[in-house]
Amino acid sequence: MSQFDVSDIVTALHAARDEWRDSQKRSREPGSREFPSRDALAGIVESLKGALFPMRLGPPDLRHESEDFFVGYTLDSALQSLWVQASLELRYTARHQPRAAEEIDAQATAAVREFAAALPGIRRLLDGDVLAAFQGDPAARSVDEVLLCYPGILAMIHHRLAHRLYGLGMPLLARITAELAHSQTGIDIHPGAQIDAGFFIDHGTGVVIGETAVIGKRVRIYQAVTLGAKRFPTDVEGNLQKGQARHPVVQDDVVIYAGATILGRVTLGKGATIGGNVWITDDVPPGASVSQASLQNAPLRRTT
């Protein structure tokens, strides 16, 4: 017999759930799961990582001659599971505007097929990210070390997958995928951020990249860098206006050192270097070098 009498707590928690569901206009009808599972998606992402890099992120006993068999089996299983989660998200999204189950299932199938077709391109982008990290860090001894050990690469694997899900109309699956990496690495990249080839995050802890950030080719950033929003516009009723471009644009070949904070829809011009611990809310010209000293002596002005 249990030494704890939890019946009253169970009843009170039931009441709390009902209050929340009523306030959110949620149905109390019995049925299957209402929205995607974080645990299920974590398993899917791990499988996809193994399929993308089978000899390094796959099972330890995998042999080269079995690669294609492993990738095929793993992909089929992961995509079937992803379809289930995609269908749950689409049903969740449509809860206030009901749609036929067949229509939702067809949309989920089309989205997962398109996601699967994007995986070879994602693999090539990630190869470029790994190479950029190896070439940009004198401490890196091999590309394999970079892939296996660098938190910035783990974050980018998740981001490349999450960004594709985001673009296919599954923002909740995308956000869960991104947050799985965030919890492991301390690197917070919104899945909506557009990041071009050859991106390298060195060290990484504390990096924040907002939803509407646009990052060009061969960009390198260090720990505790923020690409954030300067302000949050509201409508006449005081509600946040969502979806507006509010994060920085970082052009090709920019380097941003540790602790820099760049806020608002500003542009860091091609080849610019941003020093550590600076605070930037204005455009930076191409090729410029910005440091605390330069900002104190000659503050930059927004270009037009």
Helices and strands as residue ranges (DSSP letters): H 7-23, H 38-52, H 54-57, G 64-66, H 67-93, H 101-136, H 143-149, H 151-167, H 171-185, E 188-189, E 194-195, E 200-201, E 208-209, E 214-215, E 220-221, E 226-228, E 249-250, E 255-256, E 261-263, E 267-268, E 273-274, E 279-280, E 289-290, H 292-297
